[in-house]
Amino acid sequence: MKYQKVTVSIFVALLLILGASAAVWHNSPALAKSNAKAPSINAKEAMSKFAPPRKNDKAKTSEPTVRKSRLPQLNVVSEAAVVLNVLPINIIEEMNKGKTLVQIAKEKGITKAEFLQKLKDNENQLLDEEVKAGTISEDHADAIKEGQKDRLTKSLSLKSVNVNDHQSMDMGN
């Protein structure tokens, strides 16, 4: 048994020595970085399949058509900032103090009904502009307008949520 272990270890050592000497002899180090050039890639050509489609232009001289992917986000804080003529960050700061949008509007001298109507008018104007621009269909705009009053009324009574206090944001830390 001892003789077999010695024979195997001599064989492995001999194999390693022969492999190393062959690598040195042929001047091709086994672990050296290859000198082969990396293939060159034309980034414009590779990314062209992801570019927006062009209008039918055989000479390809026109600018690519711009795809409007969706309606701009209807954000009640941004809309309220426009109605109240303040920056959205000011609205957020007040909400972080525990105020609702209605309370913030009352401080500015606007009643809840007036504030709700101004928000609806502002949003309707935005929706009408998007329909004219072709971003959304008339049916889509009508569907948004249909649930508008309930959505805005609910939004006016919400308070700011601290994500650190939110149960679903608890990552076990």
Residue, then its C-alpha position, 0 to 999 in steps of 0.5 A: m500500500k505504501y509503495q502504491k502511494v509513493t508511485v502515484s505521487i511520483f507519477v503526479a510530480l513527474l506529470l507536473i514537471l513535464g507539463a511545466s517544462a513543455a509550456v516553457w519550452h514552447n514559450s506559451p505560458a498556460l496561465a498568461k493572458s492571450n494576446a488575441k485582439a478583442p472583437s470590435i463592436n459597432a455600438k450604433e449598429a448593435m443598438s439600432k434594433f432598439a431604436p424607435p422606428r423611423k418614418n418611411d424615408k428611404a434616404k433615412t434623412s429624417e429624425p426618428t419618430v418619437r414614441k410617447s409611451r404613456l400618459p404623464q403620471l397623474n400625481v395629485v401632489s404635483e397637481a395640488a402644487v400647480v393649483l396652490n402655486v407652490l413647489p411640490i416639495n413644499i406640499i410634501e413637507e407640509m404633508n410630512k408634518g401630518k397635514t392633508l391636502v385639504q388642510i394645506a389648501k385651507e391655509k391658502g384660503i381655498t375650500k375643499a370644494e373649490f380645491l377639488q374643482k380646480l384639481k379636476d379642471n387641471e387634470n381634465q385640461l391635461l387629459d384633453e391635451e394628451v388626447k389632441a396629441g394622440t398620446i391616449s385615446e378619447d376612450h382612455a381619457d373618458a375612463i380616467k375622468e369617470g373615476q376622477k372624482d372618487r380618486l381625487t376625493k380620496s387623495l385629498s384626505l390622505k396623509s403622508v406615509n413614512v416608508n420606514d414605518h410602513q409594515s411592508m417595508d420592514m426588511g427585518n433590520 
